[in-house]
Amino acid sequence: MNEIIDVKFNVLWNAPVCVTTGDRFASFVHGPEDAIHYLCVEWPSERGASHARAKEKCFAAVSHQVTVEAAREAFVRACQDSHLIPNDAMSQ
């Protein structure tokens, strides 16, 4: 009875975000954990203020400090600012 069970709960968005860059195939980002990976490892352009804000919101969403949709909005804004998705993508 003294065992610690490591349980990982994936936090997902209501709708994935489709990110495309120039000649690369589309990437689907399904939640804040995917977004953190994309922001930290796969981000193809300059990292500005909206990138930093998106990373902060996604980390906060994973630890249940903000809503997952707030993290999604910040991620979408960062993608829009870097021209990785169209400006009307927030409604998707």
N, C-alpha and C positions, 0 to 999 in steps of 0.2 A: 503493500500500500504506500510505500514511500517513493514510488516511481513518478517521474515527471514525463508527461506525455506532450511532446512538441506537436502542436496542431497549427497548421497554416491555413488561414482562411483567405482566399483570393477575394479582393475587393474589385468588382467590375463596374464599368459604366453601363448606363442603359443602352447606349449605342456606341460602337467602336468608332475611332477616328481613323480615317484613311489618309495616310501621309505619302506624298509622292515627291521625288526629287528628279530633276532633269531626265537622265537616261535610266534611272533605277526603277525597279518594279515598285508597286505600291506596298506599303507596310500598314497592317491594321494594328492599331493600339487599342487594347480592350479595357484597360484600367490603369490606375495610378502606378502599379508595379511595372507594367509594360512601358508606361510613359517615362518612369525614372530611368529604365534601361535605355530607352531611345534618347532621352535628353543627355545622359552621361556617356553613352558609347557610340550611338549612331548619328548623332546630330551633325548634319553636313555643313552648317553655315555658322556665321558669327553668333556668339553667345552674348546676348544683350540683357537688358533689364527684364524683359518679359520671359526670357529663358530661365533666369534665376528665380523669378516669381513662380513660374510653373513648377520648377524643381521643388521649391519650398512647399507649395500647395500639395504636390503629389506625395511628398514625404509625410506631410501632416495628415493627408487622407488615409494613408496606410496605417498610421497610428491613431486613427479615429478622432483627430483633432479638428478636422473640417470635413464637410460633406464630399463625397466622391464627385458630385457634379460641379462643385466649386473647383476641384482639381482639374476636371475635364475642361471647364471654361478657361482656366489659366493655360492649360496645355494647348488648346485650340488657338488662343490668342498668340502664344509664342510661335506656333506654326504659321499663323497668318502673317505675323510680323516678319518671318523669315521666308515668306512666299512658298511654303511647303504645302499649303492647302488654300483654296479660294476663300475670299473674305466672307462668303455666305455660308460657310461650313458650320457655323454655330447652330444653325437650325436643323442640322442633320441628326 
